[in-house]
Amino acid sequence: MRRVFAEINRQNEILKSDEVFLKVRNISGVEAAALLKVWGPLFVHMTMTFRDVNLMYNAYEHPQNDFERAINGHAYVDATHWEMLVTDLESLGAADQVKKYKDAMSIIWSDQGKPIRDYMYWVMHRAQRCGSSHALKITAMESCESTVKTFLTQTRHISMLFKRETGVTLNYFGESHIESEVVNAVDLSIFDEIELDQETLTTALWIVNSHFQDFKVFVGCLFDCLHQVRKS
């Protein structure tokens, strides 16, 4: 597993320096607020699907050992993050766009959100491929965890600009989410000594590389929303 974790770390360092994060370095407070108002509803499908992936595919129904208990603890914490998004949608004023079910469904399943949904369906596909394997489950979960942490830390200035502009502190897009990811991080050391056969190692590395490739596309689509903001 050490080789798998090393690959996750390597891919994450590359991601941190990706040019997509440079696109929002010089935005104004007004643009930050408008961008987050676009992002908020687009994250509903992603966040709720993550919840399902964690509870339906990552968690063990009857954990039998320390590996399974560690994975369950991580899955259950991540499955609660949608509650932070609910408060942010209120703070962003995005909830004002929804007066009936049709409004909500039209926003969540809009064409604009299609790339994000596609990303999540691939996350689900990889989770399903893990079966009951401790090694593959933690590989898929830690790949997601690493990219989420990087996204939140690389874009934290956007939520800070929002707070400066409005006086409102965001949770999902702000420090509360970052703190939760750090405080509730899985103790990976218990997985370090797991020896993988060649087939499992190949699958694990495929999970890592596929996830990071899909995540870069996902983030690129999010930042393309900045063009929409600047045109409006």
C-alpha positions as YAML, in Angstrom:
chain: A
units: angstrom
residues:
- id: 1
  name: MET
  ca: [0.00, 0.00, 0.00]
- id: 2
  name: ARG
  ca: [2.93, 2.35, 0.50]
- id: 3
  name: ARG
  ca: [3.38, 2.53, -3.27]
- id: 4
  name: VAL
  ca: [-0.31, 3.39, -3.72]
- id: 5
  name: PHE
  ca: [-0.21, 6.13, -1.09]
- id: 6
  name: ALA
  ca: [2.97, 7.51, -2.64]
- id: 7
  name: GLU
  ca: [1.21, 7.71, -6.01]
- id: 8
  name: ILE
  ca: [-1.72, 9.56, -4.43]
- id: 9
  name: ASN
  ca: [0.72, 12.06, -2.89]
- id: 10
  name: ARG
  ca: [2.59, 12.45, -6.18]
- id: 11
  name: GLN
  ca: [-0.61, 13.09, -8.12]
- id: 12
  name: ASN
  ca: [-1.80, 15.53, -5.48]
- id: 13
  name: GLU
  ca: [1.38, 17.61, -5.69]
- id: 14
  name: ILE
  ca: [0.89, 17.86, -9.45]
- id: 15
  name: LEU
  ca: [-2.73, 18.87, -8.92]
- id: 16
  name: LYS
  ca: [-1.80, 21.68, -6.53]
- id: 17
  name: SER
  ca: [0.21, 23.40, -9.24]
- id: 18
  name: ASP
  ca: [-2.37, 22.87, -11.98]
- id: 19
  name: GLU
  ca: [-3.13, 25.98, -14.00]
- id: 20
  name: VAL
  ca: [-6.87, 25.68, -13.31]
- id: 21
  name: PHE
  ca: [-6.30, 27.10, -9.84]
- id: 22
  name: LEU
  ca: [-4.59, 30.15, -11.32]
- id: 23
  name: LYS
  ca: [-7.80, 31.20, -13.06]
- id: 24
  name: VAL
  ca: [-9.35, 32.51, -9.86]
- id: 25
  name: ARG
  ca: [-6.34, 34.12, -8.20]
- id: 26
  name: ASN
  ca: [-7.26, 37.66, -9.15]
- id: 27
  name: ILE
  ca: [-11.04, 37.73, -8.85]
- id: 28
  name: SER
  ca: [-12.84, 40.47, -6.96]
- id: 29
  name: GLY
  ca: [-15.11, 40.07, -3.96]
- id: 30
  name: VAL
  ca: [-18.16, 40.66, -6.14]
- id: 31
  name: GLU
  ca: [-17.01, 37.99, -8.60]
- id: 32
  name: ALA
  ca: [-16.28, 35.57, -5.77]
- id: 33
  name: ALA
  ca: [-19.80, 35.96, -4.40]
- id: 34
  name: ALA
  ca: [-21.33, 35.48, -7.84]
- id: 35
  name: LEU
  ca: [-19.12, 32.45, -8.59]
- id: 36
  name: LEU
  ca: [-20.03, 30.74, -5.32]
- id: 37
  name: LYS
  ca: [-23.72, 31.35, -6.00]
- id: 38
  name: VAL
  ca: [-23.28, 29.43, -9.26]
- id: 39
  name: TRP
  ca: [-21.21, 26.70, -7.61]
- id: 40
  name: GLY
  ca: [-23.54, 26.10, -4.67]
- id: 41
  name: PRO
  ca: [-26.45, 24.42, -6.50]
- id: 42
  name: LEU
  ca: [-24.03, 22.48, -8.75]
- id: 43
  name: PHE
  ca: [-22.52, 20.87, -5.65]
- id: 44
  name: VAL
  ca: [-25.87, 19.47, -4.47]
- id: 45
  name: HIS
  ca: [-25.78, 16.45, -6.75]
- id: 46
  name: MET
  ca: [-22.09, 15.86, -6.04]
- id: 47
  name: THR
  ca: [-22.42, 16.11, -2.28]
- id: 48
  name: MET
  ca: [-25.47, 13.88, -2.02]
- id: 49
  name: THR
  ca: [-23.92, 11.31, -4.36]
- id: 50
  name: PHE
  ca: [-20.79, 11.28, -2.21]
- id: 51
  name: ARG
  ca: [-23.06, 10.57, 0.73]
- id: 52
  name: ASP
  ca: [-24.57, 7.59, -1.07]
- id: 53
  name: VAL
  ca: [-21.19, 6.30, -2.24]
- id: 54
  name: ASN
  ca: [-19.86, 6.41, 1.32]
- id: 55
  name: LEU
  ca: [-22.86, 4.76, 2.93]
- id: 56
  name: MET
  ca: [-23.80, 2.31, 0.16]
- id: 57
  name: TYR
  ca: [-20.39, 1.23, -1.19]
- id: 58
  name: ASN
  ca: [-17.53, 2.33, 1.08]
- id: 59
  name: ALA
  ca: [-18.92, 1.44, 4.52]
- id: 60
  name: TYR
  ca: [-19.07, -2.12, 5.84]
- id: 61
  name: GLU
  ca: [-22.46, -3.19, 7.18]
- id: 62
  name: HIS
  ca: [-20.86, -5.27, 9.92]
- id: 63
  name: PRO
  ca: [-17.22, -4.17, 10.46]
- id: 64
  name: GLN
  ca: [-15.06, -7.03, 11.66]
- id: 65
  name: ASN
  ca: [-11.61, -5.49, 12.22]
- id: 66
  name: ASP
  ca: [-9.62, -2.26, 12.59]
- id: 67
  name: PHE
  ca: [-9.40, -1.75, 8.82]
- id: 68
  name: GLU
  ca: [-13.16, -1.91, 8.39]
- id: 69
  name: ARG
  ca: [-13.81, 0.26, 11.46]
- id: 70
  name: ALA
  ca: [-11.38, 2.92, 10.19]
- id: 71
  name: ILE
  ca: [-13.03, 2.94, 6.77]
- id: 72
  name: ASN
  ca: [-16.50, 3.17, 8.34]
- id: 73
  name: GLY
  ca: [-15.50, 6.05, 10.59]
- id: 74
  name: HIS
  ca: [-14.26, 8.00, 7.59]
- id: 75
  name: ALA
  ca: [-17.31, 7.14, 5.49]
- id: 76
  name: TYR
  ca: [-19.78, 8.23, 8.18]
- id: 77
  name: VAL
  ca: [-18.09, 11.60, 8.71]
- id: 78
  name: ASP
  ca: [-17.99, 12.39, 4.99]
- id: 79
  name: ALA
  ca: [-21.64, 11.43, 4.70]
- id: 80
  name: THR
  ca: [-22.59, 14.39, 6.94]
- id: 81
  name: HIS
  ca: [-20.96, 17.15, 4.88]
- id: 82
  name: TRP
  ca: [-24.14, 17.82, 2.91]
- id: 83
  name: GLU
  ca: [-25.48, 19.58, 6.02]
- id: 84
  name: MET
  ca: [-22.77, 22.24, 5.68]
- id: 85
  name: LEU
  ca: [-23.76, 22.76, 2.05]
- id: 86
  name: VAL
  ca: [-27.37, 23.40, 3.08]
- id: 87
  name: THR
  ca: [-26.29, 26.31, 5.29]
- id: 88
  name: ASP
  ca: [-24.05, 27.69, 2.53]
- id: 89
  name: LEU
  ca: [-26.89, 27.62, 0.00]
- id: 90
  name: GLU
  ca: [-28.90, 29.78, 2.38]
- id: 91
  name: SER
  ca: [-25.95, 32.15, 2.93]
- id: 92
  name: LEU
  ca: [-25.31, 32.44, -0.81]
- id: 93
  name: GLY
  ca: [-28.93, 33.27, -1.54]
- id: 94
  name: ALA
  ca: [-29.11, 30.28, -3.87]
- id: 95
  name: ALA
  ca: [-32.08, 28.90, -1.94]
- id: 96
  name: ASP
  ca: [-34.11, 31.88, -3.16]
- id: 97
  name: GLN
  ca: [-34.05, 30.33, -6.64]
- id: 98
  name: VAL
  ca: [-36.09, 27.36, -5.47]
- id: 99
  name: LYS
  ca: [-39.84, 27.78, -4.96]
- id: 100
  name: LYS
  ca: [-40.96, 24.28, -5.97]
- id: 101
  name: TYR
  ca: [-39.57, 20.83, -6.76]
- id: 102
  name: LYS
  ca: [-39.31, 21.57, -10.47]
- id: 103
  name: ASP
  ca: [-37.02, 24.53, -9.75]
- id: 104
  name: ALA
  ca: [-34.69, 22.38, -7.67]
- id: 105
  name: MET
  ca: [-34.63, 19.52, -10.15]
- id: 106
  name: SER
  ca: [-34.02, 21.86, -13.10]
- id: 107
  name: ILE
  ca: [-31.02, 23.39, -11.32]
- id: 108
  name: ILE
  ca: [-29.50, 20.17, -9.98]
- id: 109
  name: TRP
  ca: [-29.85, 18.31, -13.30]
- id: 110
  name: SER
  ca: [-29.06, 21.26, -15.56]
- id: 111
  name: ASP
  ca: [-26.80, 20.93, -18.60]
- id: 112
  name: GLN
  ca: [-24.28, 23.12, -16.79]
- id: 113
  name: GLY
  ca: [-23.90, 20.49, -14.10]
- id: 114
  name: LYS
  ca: [-23.51, 17.55, -16.49]
- id: 115
  name: PRO
  ca: [-19.67, 17.39, -16.22]
- id: 116
  name: ILE
  ca: [-19.95, 17.33, -12.43]
- id: 117
  name: ARG
  ca: [-22.49, 14.52, -12.50]
- id: 118
  name: ASP
  ca: [-20.30, 12.60, -14.93]
- id: 119
  name: TYR
  ca: [-17.39, 12.94, -12.49]
- id: 120
  name: MET
  ca: [-19.52, 11.57, -9.66]
- id: 121
  name: TYR
  ca: [-20.76, 8.62, -11.68]
- id: 122
  name: TRP
  ca: [-17.16, 7.61, -12.31]
- id: 123
  name: VAL
  ca: [-16.43, 7.98, -8.59]
- id: 124
  name: MET
  ca: [-19.34, 5.60, -8.00]
- id: 125
  name: HIS
  ca: [-18.06, 3.19, -10.66]
- id: 126
  name: ARG
  ca: [-14.66, 3.00, -9.00]
- id: 127
  name: ALA
  ca: [-16.26, 2.48, -5.58]
- id: 128
  name: GLN
  ca: [-18.27, -0.42, -6.97]
- id: 129
  name: ARG
  ca: [-15.09, -1.93, -8.45]
- id: 130
  name: CYS
  ca: [-13.58, -2.09, -4.92]
- id: 131
  name: GLY
  ca: [-15.92, -4.82, -3.73]
- id: 132
  name: SER
  ca: [-15.05, -5.69, -0.12]
- id: 133
  name: SER
  ca: [-11.29, -5.09, -0.49]
- id: 134
  name: HIS
  ca: [-9.82, -2.95, 2.31]
- id: 135
  name: ALA
  ca: [-6.95, -1.91, 0.08]
- id: 136
  name: LEU
  ca: [-9.09, -0.80, -2.85]
- id: 137
  name: LYS
  ca: [-11.67, 0.95, -0.68]
- id: 138
  name: ILE
  ca: [-9.05, 3.03, 1.14]
- id: 139
  name: THR
  ca: [-7.38, 3.77, -2.20]
- id: 140
  name: ALA
  ca: [-10.60, 5.15, -3.65]
- id: 141
  name: MET
  ca: [-11.50, 7.05, -0.48]
- id: 142
  name: GLU
  ca: [-8.07, 8.58, -0.01]
- id: 143
  name: SER
  ca: [-7.93, 9.64, -3.66]
- id: 144
  name: CYS
  ca: [-11.21, 11.51, -3.11]
- id: 145
  name: GLU
  ca: [-10.00, 12.88, 0.22]
- id: 146
  name: SER
  ca: [-6.77, 14.24, -1.24]
- id: 147
  name: THR
  ca: [-8.47, 16.04, -4.12]
- id: 148
  name: VAL
  ca: [-11.16, 17.51, -1.87]
- id: 149
  name: LYS
  ca: [-8.54, 18.88, 0.55]
- id: 150
  name: THR
  ca: [-6.58, 20.37, -2.32]
- id: 151
  name: PHE
  ca: [-9.66, 21.97, -3.85]
- id: 152
  name: LEU
  ca: [-10.73, 23.49, -0.53]
- id: 153
  name: THR
  ca: [-7.29, 24.83, 0.37]
- id: 154
  name: GLN
  ca: [-6.55, 26.13, -3.13]
- id: 155
  name: THR
  ca: [-9.88, 27.98, -3.27]
- id: 156
  name: ARG
  ca: [-10.20, 29.09, 0.37]
- id: 157
  name: HIS
  ca: [-9.42, 32.67, -0.69]
- id: 158
  name: ILE
  ca: [-12.73, 32.70, -2.60]
- id: 159
  name: SER
  ca: [-14.74, 32.07, 0.58]
- id: 160
  name: MET
  ca: [-12.57, 34.66, 2.37]
- id: 161
  name: LEU
  ca: [-13.41, 37.22, -0.33]
- id: 162
  name: PHE
  ca: [-17.07, 36.31, 0.10]
- id: 163
  name: LYS
  ca: [-16.84, 36.93, 3.84]
- id: 164
  name: ARG
  ca: [-15.10, 40.25, 3.26]
- id: 165
  name: GLU
  ca: [-17.77, 41.24, 0.76]
- id: 166
  name: THR
  ca: [-20.81, 40.09, 2.75]
- id: 167
  name: GLY
  ca: [-19.71, 39.55, 6.35]
- id: 168
  name: VAL
  ca: [-21.00, 35.95, 6.15]
- id: 169
  name: THR
  ca: [-18.86, 32.90, 6.96]
- id: 170
  name: LEU
  ca: [-19.34, 29.88, 4.72]
- id: 171
  name: ASN
  ca: [-19.10, 26.31, 6.03]
- id: 172
  name: TYR
  ca: [-18.95, 23.86, 3.13]
- id: 173
  name: PHE
  ca: [-16.83, 26.19, 1.00]
- id: 174
  name: GLY
  ca: [-14.94, 27.49, 4.03]
- id: 175
  name: GLU
  ca: [-12.80, 26.59, 7.00]
- id: 176
  name: SER
  ca: [-15.34, 24.29, 8.70]
- id: 177
  name: HIS
  ca: [-15.12, 21.80, 5.83]
- id: 178
  name: ILE
  ca: [-11.32, 22.02, 5.72]
- id: 179
  name: GLU
  ca: [-11.12, 21.47, 9.48]
- id: 180
  name: SER
  ca: [-13.44, 18.46, 9.27]
- id: 181
  name: GLU
  ca: [-11.30, 16.86, 6.57]
- id: 182
  name: VAL
  ca: [-8.15, 17.32, 8.67]
- id: 183
  name: VAL
  ca: [-9.56, 16.37, 12.09]
- id: 184
  name: ASN
  ca: [-11.38, 13.28, 10.79]
- id: 185
  name: ALA
  ca: [-8.64, 12.04, 8.47]
- id: 186
  name: VAL
  ca: [-8.17, 8.27, 8.36]
- id: 187
  name: ASP
  ca: [-5.12, 6.86, 10.15]
- id: 188
  name: LEU
  ca: [-3.45, 5.49, 7.05]
- id: 189
  name: SER
  ca: [-0.59, 3.94, 9.01]
- id: 190
  name: ILE
  ca: [-2.64, 0.84, 9.77]
- id: 191
  name: PHE
  ca: [-2.90, 0.20, 6.02]
- id: 192
  name: ASP
  ca: [0.79, 0.79, 5.24]
- id: 193
  name: GLU
  ca: [1.94, -2.78, 5.70]
- id: 194
  name: ILE
  ca: [-0.75, -4.40, 3.55]
- id: 195
  name: GLU
  ca: [0.96, -6.36, 0.80]
- id: 196
  name: LEU
  ca: [-0.85, -6.22, -2.53]
- id: 197
  name: ASP
  ca: [-0.75, -8.87, -5.20]
- id: 198
  name: GLN
  ca: [-0.03, -7.63, -8.71]
- id: 199
  name: GLU
  ca: [-3.66, -7.61, -9.82]
- id: 200
  name: THR
  ca: [-4.79, -5.59, -6.78]
- id: 201
  name: LEU
  ca: [-1.88, -3.18, -7.15]
- id: 202
  name: THR
  ca: [-2.71, -2.62, -10.82]
- id: 203
  name: THR
  ca: [-6.36, -1.93, -9.97]
- id: 204
  name: ALA
  ca: [-5.40, 0.39, -7.10]
- id: 205
  name: LEU
  ca: [-3.09, 2.46, -9.31]
- id: 206
  name: TRP
  ca: [-5.80, 2.62, -11.97]
- id: 207
  name: ILE
  ca: [-8.22, 3.97, -9.35]
- id: 208
  name: VAL
  ca: [-5.74, 6.68, -8.33]
- id: 209
  name: ASN
  ca: [-4.85, 7.82, -11.83]
- id: 210
  name: SER
  ca: [-8.41, 7.69, -13.13]
- id: 211
  name: HIS
  ca: [-9.68, 9.68, -10.17]
- id: 212
  name: PHE
  ca: [-7.14, 12.48, -10.56]
- id: 213
  name: GLN
  ca: [-7.74, 12.69, -14.31]
- id: 214
  name: ASP
  ca: [-11.49, 12.98, -13.78]
- id: 215
  name: PHE
  ca: [-11.05, 15.49, -10.97]
- id: 216
  name: LYS
  ca: [-9.02, 17.84, -13.17]
- id: 217
  name: VAL
  ca: [-11.83, 17.84, -15.74]
- id: 218
  name: PHE
  ca: [-14.36, 18.47, -12.97]
- id: 219
  name: VAL
  ca: [-12.39, 21.41, -11.55]
- id: 220
  name: GLY
  ca: [-11.85, 22.86, -15.02]
- id: 221
  name: CYS
  ca: [-15.62, 22.88, -15.58]
- id: 222
  name: LEU
  ca: [-16.15, 24.63, -12.25]
- id: 223
  name: PHE
  ca: [-13.73, 27.38, -13.13]
- id: 224
  name: ASP
  ca: [-15.27, 27.79, -16.57]
- id: 225
  name: CYS
  ca: [-18.21, 29.23, -14.59]
- id: 226
  name: LEU
  ca: [-16.05, 32.31, -14.05]
- id: 227
  name: HIS
  ca: [-16.65, 33.27, -17.71]
- id: 228
  name: GLN
  ca: [-20.38, 33.15, -17.03]
- id: 229
  name: VAL
  ca: [-19.95, 35.39, -13.99]
- id: 230
  name: ARG
  ca: [-17.88, 37.97, -15.85]
- id: 231
  name: LYS
  ca: [-20.33, 38.14, -18.74]
- id: 232
  name: SER
  ca: [-23.33, 38.76, -16.48]
...
